[in-house]
Amino acid sequence: MADISTSWTQADFTALEAAIKKGVRNVTYPSGASVSFASMDEMLRLRAEMREAVNNGSTRRSLSGLAKF
């Protein structure tokens, strides 16, 4: 899979967190990009990473390995 990079925003974090709370593994971000996660554990790991990145202003992350639709 191609290496895709993105900049996380508070809105991206909020979208992921909302999907986790609903118990669904598909997230559509405000940019329109949709991601289908393999597991809830994968989502929880990304949420922790996103939270840290958004809080610290370091918002670059590779999405390689995640399914993107």
C-alpha positions, 0 to 999 in steps of 0.5 A: 500500500502507498504511504499516505501522510496527513495532518491531524486536526481536532476535527479529525480526532473528534470524528475518530472518537465519535466512531469509537463511542458508537462502536463502529470501525469506519470513520469519515473525516471532515476532509471526506476521507474514509478509513475502515479499521481492522479492529477497535484496538487499532482505532484506540492506538490511533486515537492516543497518537492523534491526541498527543499529536494534536495537543503537542502541535505535531500533526504529521503521521503516515497512514500506510497500512490503513485501508482508505476508501 
